Amino acid sequence: MGKKLVEAFKTYLDQNVTIDKIRKLTDAVLEAADDANAEHPASSSGKYHPVSDMGPGGNVRHAKLVAEITKVMMRADEFFDDKRNWELTVVSCVLHDICKYDSTKDVSHTQFEHPILAAELIKKVGAELKEKENDEVYVNMAYVIALNVETHMGRWNTSKYSDIELPRPKNDVQKLVQLADLISANKELPLTMFAYAEEAEKELKNIDGK
């Protein structure tokens, strides 16, 4: 079902996930997810997200950007010096929006409850791998990732279009994933950074010219 998702994240995971069981769990979750999440933009409205998140494959590009921002922020905390903690958090970013779309429904709109749906899928796959491999570690890893995923909407955990109230972040890792997602969805940030880069280039040319 999620063969396109597996392929879309393959190179990125090759570069960032080295622990075999974390990778096996991640690939299994991607394969169990709906490929509509590999094909569509990160936002159906484009109201908040930058242009890189829009168009075909935008949802995948967005997830990778969230992971990249998270990688930078993880450098500030010794907790992430542990490879397992680091990789579980990266994978949480990769998987956080894998249930935004459901191809059996109207894919012109994202699903508000997608954090809960993704967390449920992650825990389900973890339980299946536990039975298959006879290894409790898959359930434990899935639980950690699922908590990071289901809380990534932060304070924006209610919607006038839904009766569901999403859980909010409770620990520092969950808050970090939520913050990285918020930063990556800043529509103006790339434009502002580009403008400052142009300004710096002009100033550097003036200095060199002197």
Long-range contacts (C-beta under 8 A, 24 or more apart in sequence): 1-31, 1-32, 1-33, 1-34, 1-35, 2-30, 2-31, 2-32, 2-33, 2-34, 2-35, 2-37, 2-38, 2-98, 3-31, 3-35, 4-35, 4-38, 4-39, 5-30, 5-31, 5-33, 5-35, 5-37, 5-38, 5-60, 5-98, 6-30, 6-31, 7-38, 8-38, 8-57, 8-60, 9-60, 9-63, 9-64, 9-94, 12-64, 12-67, 12-94, 13-94, 16-67, 16-71, 16-87, 16-90, 17-87, 17-90, 17-91, 18-83, 18-87, 19-83, 19-84, 19-87, 21-135, 21-137, 21-138, 21-141, 22-84, 22-87, 22-88, 22-91, 22-141, 24-129, 24-138, 25-91, 25-125, 25-126, 25-129, 25-138, 25-141, 25-142, 25-145, 26-91, 26-94, 26-95, 28-125, 28-128, 28-129, 29-95, 29-98, 29-121, 29-122, 29-125, 30-95, 30-98, 32-121, 32-124, 32-125, 33-98, 33-99, 33-118, 33-121, 34-98, 34-99, 34-101, 34-102, 34-103, 35-103, 36-101, 36-102, 36-103, 36-107, 37-97, 37-98, 37-99, 37-100, 37-101, 39-101, 40-100, 40-101, 40-107, 42-97, 42-100, 42-185, 43-110, 43-185, 44-108, 44-109, 44-110, 47-187, 48-185, 48-186, 48-187, 49-185, 49-187, 50-184, 50-185, 50-186, 50-187, 50-189, 50-190, 50-191, 51-190, 52-190, 53-184, 53-185, 59-97, 59-100, 59-101, 62-97, 62-184, 62-185, 63-93, 63-94, 63-95, 63-96, 63-97, 63-98, 64-94, 65-184, 66-93, 66-96, 66-177, 66-180, 66-181, 66-184, 67-93, 67-94, 67-180, 69-180, 69-183, 69-184, 70-176, 70-177, 70-180, 73-176, 73-179, 73-180, 74-176, 77-172, 79-172, 79-173, 85-173, 88-141, 88-144, 88-145, 88-148, 89-148, 89-173, 89-176, 89-177, 91-145, 92-144, 92-145, 92-148, 92-149, 92-173, 92-177, 93-177, 93-180, 93-181, 95-122, 95-145, 95-149, 96-148, 96-149, 96-152, 96-177, 96-181, 112-159, 112-161, 112-162, 112-164, 112-166, 113-162, 113-164, 113-166, 115-149, 115-150, 115-151, 115-152, 115-153, 115-166, 115-167, 116-150, 116-164, 116-166, 116-167, 118-146, 118-149, 118-150, 119-146, 119-147, 119-149, 119-150, 120-146, 122-146, 122-149, 147-174, 148-173, 148-174, 148-177, 149-177, 151-177, 151-178, 152-177, 152-178, 152-181, 153-178, 154-178, 154-179, 154-181, 154-182
